[in-house]
């Protein structure tokens, strides 16, 4: 009981520990989500669902060295380099995301949620986007580049989930909607997400380059 109380006090007072707990919980959900995407893609012979699963897998892999960095608390230089590496990888992944968006439009691909699950996924997606934005802003005050990078990856994942939810909404409720309008809306949403995530990645790279330069100058 005493150990539980200590862990609870640490959870309430230590923002890094709270972030680690949420990351581990999120990791398990991500693995399940990725598994469902890839299996659904294989069963339905959908290339874009498999591509989506691979994209989410890449986002999960990107976060791994950042989580390790939080646990081991290495030097500031290593933390800055890990954050910059994350920004570069996010920038690269945006090319893949652009390809997924084009594939969705050209092949009229969409995701479907059975029964009432679409409402659950809609609520979860909007919660993820809102909490990711709040956390990204909230943790900036701690001046922790690794933690900020982790939150940036979480925001990217949440935004992409919103794109997939949009296709599911069109599939469920937009059968009579003009195909050109659907393609235009998916293109605008996908393009907007690509611009936002590209901007986040570029800001991460520029900020960490600046911090690395300042760190190098201070050591001279």
TAMOBEL-V709842 format. One record per run of one state. SS is the DSSP state (A for helix, B for strand, O for the rest). FROM is the first residue (numbers start at 1). LEN is the number of residues. If there is no record, write none. Layout:
<<SS;FROM;LEN> <SS;FROM;LEN>>
//
This chain:
<<O;1;1> <A;2;12> <O;14;1> <A;15;29> <O;44;3> <A;47;26> <O;73;3> <A;76;31> <O;107;10> <A;117;26> <O;143;2> <A;145;29> <O;174;5> <A;179;41> <O;220;1>>
//
